[in-house]
Amino acid sequence: MEIELLIKKFKNKDAKAFESLYAMYNDSIFGVINNIVKNDDVAMEVTQDVFIKAWNKSESYTSKKGRFFTWLLNIARNAAIDKVRSKSFKNAQQNLDVDFFVHSIETNDSLDQKTNAIGIKKYVGKLAEKCKRIVQYIYFKGYTQKETAEALEIPLGTVKTRNRNCIKELRKALEV
């Protein structure tokens, strides 16, 4: 089924369209969320919440502002960041076993297989090194622009400018 028709049906609350879009994007959205929350169970919960939120807010999507996947990805990223910043998540993290952190450090490839389900790794890999780092911190690790500036030890304005320019560059690469 053509994606535009599928999205139109989704916006009209067609359950089959929802199932199709979920099947298409579930792995990618889960991968992005899991890179931020670093917990499969929490990532699955947030992924489901993202799709429910997208269903409930489907009328707010417009193709004039960007692709459906990008809209969904922004919902996912924001939901994952909200989850990480929530009090309940922070309290749960205090009780984690040290093995979790060792595993997390050993396997922390910000563009892992689940995230790369849509092939984004290939496009990000073609960006300049400064762009790769900005995209990695903001979109795959869930850092805010301010946190990214602090982590990379560069001015906030520089992070904002690079982020904007790098996303433009990534959009151009994806349009080809």
C-alpha positions in Angstrom: 0.0 0.0 0.0 1.3 3.5 -0.9 2.6 5.3 2.2 0.5 8.5 1.6 -2.7 6.4 1.5 -1.7 4.5 4.5 -1.1 7.7 6.5 -4.4 9.2 5.3 -6.2 6.1 6.6 -4.2 6.3 9.8 -5.3 9.9 10.3 -8.9 8.7 9.7 -8.4 6.1 12.6 -8.2 3.0 10.4 -6.9 0.2 12.7 -5.4 -1.7 9.7 -3.4 1.3 8.8 -2.2 1.7 12.4 -1.1 -2.0 12.3 0.8 -1.5 9.0 2.6 1.6 10.2 3.4 0.0 13.5 4.9 -3.0 11.7 6.9 -0.7 9.4 8.4 1.6 12.1 8.3 -0.3 15.4 11.9 -1.6 15.2 13.3 1.8 14.3 11.4 3.7 16.9 12.2 1.1 19.6 15.9 1.3 18.7 16.0 5.1 19.0 14.2 5.0 22.3 16.3 2.2 23.6 19.5 4.2 22.9 18.1 6.9 25.2 16.6 4.8 28.0 19.0 1.9 27.8 16.5 -0.6 29.0 14.6 -3.0 26.7 11.4 -3.2 28.8 11.2 0.5 29.3 11.9 1.1 25.6 9.1 -1.3 24.6 6.7 0.5 27.0 7.7 3.9 25.6 7.4 2.7 22.0 3.9 1.6 22.6 3.1 4.9 24.2 4.5 6.7 21.2 2.3 4.8 18.8 -0.8 5.5 21.0 0.1 9.1 21.2 0.6 9.3 17.4 -2.8 7.6 17.0 -4.5 10.1 19.3 -2.7 13.1 17.7 -2.7 11.9 14.1 -4.6 15.0 12.9 -1.6 17.1 13.9 0.6 15.4 11.3 1.0 17.3 8.0 3.3 16.2 5.2 4.1 19.9 4.6 6.2 19.9 7.8 8.1 16.7 7.0 7.9 13.0 6.5 5.7 10.8 8.7 8.7 8.9 10.1 10.3 12.2 11.1 7.2 13.2 12.9 7.0 9.9 14.7 10.7 10.0 15.5 10.3 13.4 17.2 7.4 12.0 19.3 9.6 9.1 20.2 12.7 11.1 21.1 10.7 13.5 23.3 8.9 10.6 25.0 12.1 8.9 25.7 13.7 12.0 27.1 10.6 12.7 29.3 10.9 9.1 30.6 14.6 9.4 31.4 13.9 12.7 33.2 11.0 11.3 35.2 11.3 10.8 38.9 10.1 7.1 38.7 12.8 6.3 36.1 15.5 7.9 38.1 14.5 6.0 41.2 14.4 2.7 39.2 17.9 3.5 38.0 19.3 3.8 41.5 18.3 0.1 42.1 20.0 -1.3 39.0 22.7 -4.0 39.2 26.3 -3.1 38.3 26.1 -5.7 35.5 23.6 -3.5 33.7 26.2 -0.7 33.5 29.0 -3.0 32.3 26.7 -4.3 29.6 25.7 -0.8 28.7 29.2 0.4 28.3 30.3 -2.6 26.3 27.4 -2.5 23.8 26.9 1.3 23.5 27.0 1.7 19.8 24.7 4.7 19.3 23.7 3.6 15.9 23.0 -0.1 16.7 21.1 -2.6 14.5 17.7 -1.7 15.9 18.2 2.0 15.3 19.6 1.3 11.9 16.5 -0.6 10.7 15.7 2.2 8.3 19.3 2.5 7.1 20.1 5.8 8.8 23.6 4.7 9.8 24.7 4.9 6.2 23.6 8.5 5.9 24.9 9.7 9.2 28.2 8.0 8.4 28.6 10.2 5.4 28.3 13.4 7.5 31.4 15.4 8.6 32.8 14.3 12.0 31.4 17.4 13.8 27.9 16.5 12.4 28.2 12.9 13.4 28.9 13.9 17.0 26.1 16.4 17.2 23.6 14.0 15.7 24.8 11.2 17.9 24.4 13.2 21.1 21.2 15.0 20.4 19.2 12.3 18.5 20.6 9.0 19.5 21.8 9.6 23.1 18.9 12.0 23.9 21.0 14.9 25.1 19.6 18.4 25.1 21.5 21.0 23.1 22.8 22.5 26.3 24.0 19.0 27.6 25.6 18.4 24.2 27.5 21.7 24.4 28.7 20.8 27.9 29.7 17.3 26.8 31.6 18.4 23.7 32.9 21.5 25.5 31.7 23.9 22.8 29.4 27.0 23.0 25.7 26.4 23.0 25.3 28.6 19.9 27.7 26.5 18.0 25.7 23.3 18.9 22.5 25.0 17.7 24.0 26.1 14.4 25.7 22.8 13.7 22.6 20.9 14.6 20.5 23.0 12.2 23.1 22.7 9.4 23.8 19.0 9.9 20.1 18.2 9.8 19.8 20.1 6.6 22.7 18.1 5.2 21.1 14.9 6.3 17.7 15.8 4.8 19.5 16.5 1.4 21.1 13.1 1.6 17.8 11.4 2.3 16.0 13.1 -0.6 18.3 11.6 -3.2 
